[in-house]
Amino acid sequence: YYTLDETEPTLESLVYNEPIYIEKDTVIKAFAVSERRKDSGLLNETVVVLRTATPVSNYPDGQIKTTDKIILTANENAKIYYTIDGTQPTENSILYEGPLTISKDTVIIAYAVEDGYLDSYSATFKYTVPVTSQPEVNYDEDTEGGKKVTIGTDTEFAEIYYTLDGSAPTKESLRYEGPFEIKQGVVIRVIAI
């Protein structure tokens, strides 16, 4: 006879007649009876279930930039699966293979699997991406070589990129680090990310 709730077993408790499947750390208390022998002593055993570590992220919930790389980790040999549609992940979900970037508010739900361990609990990470305000270009003052240019945006933590040849800027363009000088006739185009 046995119990799984830390109470003392009695003749009214569960009868052991097949293997017990346990999904969490459990205290098993049991004793055996026989018509021909004296009852056994009480077995009081804590069974620790080996479960894959729950995935963690390098960014806590909250606001992140579109350039931030979200890294998920769990046990070294575990595979992490995740969703971004609000559903619980399964082994048919997206397999995590490297850093993630997001461009809009996103909820990532992830769990890990590993041979020889129970699947991890799922972890939920909620991220918001601020709407980036349009950058503003100011031609502050005349200099010997042309004009002093400053670029700014009202969006905190925004990264500003620019071109001086009239082409559309991208994350691979020049990154704005501070005021600079341009000559007359230069076409500046900017983007804030």
C-alpha positions in Angstrom: 0.0 0.0 0.0 1.3 3.5 -0.8 0.6 7.2 -0.9 2.0 10.0 -3.0 0.8 12.9 -0.9 3.1 12.5 2.1 0.4 11.0 4.3 1.0 7.7 6.1 -0.3 4.7 4.1 -3.0 2.4 5.5 -4.9 -0.6 4.3 -7.2 1.9 2.6 -4.5 3.5 0.5 -3.6 2.7 -3.1 -2.5 -0.8 -3.8 0.8 -1.2 -5.7 0.3 -3.6 -8.6 2.0 -1.9 -11.5 4.7 0.8 -12.1 3.9 4.3 -10.9 4.4 7.1 -13.4 5.6 10.3 -11.6 5.8 13.7 -13.3 7.1 15.8 -10.4 9.3 15.4 -7.3 7.2 13.2 -5.0 7.4 11.6 -1.6 6.4 7.9 -1.8 5.4 6.3 1.5 4.7 2.5 1.4 4.5 -0.7 3.3 3.9 -4.3 2.4 1.6 -6.8 4.1 1.4 -10.6 4.0 -0.9 -13.1 5.6 2.1 -15.3 6.6 4.5 -12.6 7.8 4.6 -9.5 9.8 4.0 -6.2 8.0 7.0 -4.5 6.6 8.5 -1.3 7.9 7.5 2.0 6.4 9.3 3.1 3.2 9.6 6.9 3.1 11.4 7.8 -0.2 11.7 11.1 -2.0 11.8 10.6 -5.8 13.4 13.4 -7.7 12.2 13.7 -11.3 14.8 14.8 -13.8 13.2 17.5 -15.9 14.8 19.6 -18.7 15.5 23.1 -17.6 12.9 25.7 -18.5 14.2 28.0 -21.3 15.4 31.4 -20.3 16.0 34.5 -22.4 18.8 37.0 -22.4 16.2 39.8 -22.3 13.5 40.0 -19.6 10.0 40.9 -20.5 9.6 44.4 -21.6 10.7 46.8 -24.3 13.4 45.9 -26.8 14.7 47.3 -30.0 14.3 45.6 -33.4 18.1 45.2 -33.5 18.2 43.3 -30.2 19.0 39.6 -30.6 16.9 37.4 -28.3 18.9 34.3 -27.2 17.0 31.3 -25.6 18.9 28.8 -23.5 18.2 25.6 -21.6 20.2 22.4 -20.8 23.2 22.1 -23.2 21.8 19.1 -25.1 18.2 20.2 -25.1 16.2 21.2 -28.1 14.1 24.3 -27.7 10.8 24.7 -29.5 8.8 28.0 -29.5 5.7 29.7 -30.8 4.9 33.4 -31.5 1.2 33.0 -32.0 0.2 32.6 -28.3 -0.2 28.8 -28.5 1.7 26.3 -26.4 4.7 24.9 -28.2 5.1 21.2 -29.1 7.8 19.3 -31.0 6.0 20.3 -34.2 6.5 24.0 -33.4 9.5 26.1 -34.6 12.9 24.7 -33.5 15.1 27.4 -32.0 18.3 27.5 -34.0 19.8 30.8 -33.1 19.2 34.4 -32.0 15.8 35.9 -32.8 14.9 39.4 -33.8 11.4 40.9 -33.8 9.9 43.9 -35.5 6.6 44.2 -33.5 5.1 43.4 -30.1 5.6 39.6 -29.7 4.9 36.9 -27.2 7.4 34.0 -27.3 6.4 30.8 -25.6 9.2 28.2 -25.4 9.9 24.8 -23.9 12.8 22.4 -24.1 13.0 18.6 -24.7 16.0 16.3 -24.0 16.5 12.6 -24.1 16.3 10.9 -20.7 14.4 13.9 -19.1 10.9 15.0 -18.8 10.0 18.0 -21.0 10.6 21.3 -19.4 7.9 23.6 -18.3 7.0 26.3 -20.8 8.3 29.9 -20.4 6.6 33.0 -21.7 8.5 36.1 -22.8 6.5 39.3 -23.7 8.3 41.9 -25.7 7.1 45.3 -26.9 8.9 47.2 -29.7 8.4 51.0 -29.6 7.2 52.8 -32.6 10.1 54.8 -33.8 9.5 58.5 -34.5 10.7 60.0 -37.7 14.3 61.3 -37.4 14.9 65.0 -37.8 17.9 66.5 -39.7 19.1 69.9 -38.6 21.7 72.0 -40.4 23.0 73.8 -37.3 25.7 76.1 -38.5 27.9 77.1 -41.4 31.5 75.8 -41.3 34.5 76.3 -43.5 33.7 73.1 -45.4 29.9 73.4 -45.6 27.3 72.8 -42.9 27.3 71.1 -39.5 24.5 68.4 -39.4 22.8 66.9 -36.4 20.2 64.1 -36.5 17.8 63.2 -33.7 14.6 61.3 -32.9 12.2 61.4 -30.0 12.4 57.6 -29.7 14.5 56.5 -26.8 17.3 54.0 -27.7 16.6 54.4 -31.5 19.6 53.9 -33.7 19.9 56.3 -36.7 21.4 55.3 -40.0 22.0 57.7 -42.9 23.3 57.9 -46.5 25.0 60.9 -48.2 24.3 59.8 -51.8 20.5 60.0 -51.8 20.1 56.2 -51.6 17.7 54.6 -49.1 19.4 54.0 -45.7 19.4 50.5 -44.1 21.1 49.0 -41.0 24.2 48.6 -43.1 24.4 52.3 -43.8 26.5 54.8 -41.9 25.4 54.9 -38.2 24.9 58.3 -36.7 27.3 58.8 -33.8 27.2 62.6 -33.5 27.3 65.9 -35.5 29.2 65.8 -38.7 30.0 68.2 -41.6 28.7 68.0 -45.2 29.4 70.0 -48.3 26.8 71.9 -50.3 24.7 69.7 -52.6 24.9 66.5 -50.6 21.6 64.7 -50.2 21.1 63.2 -46.7 18.5 60.4 -46.2 17.9 59.0 -42.7 16.2 56.1 -41.0 15.6 55.5 -37.2 15.3 51.9 -36.0 
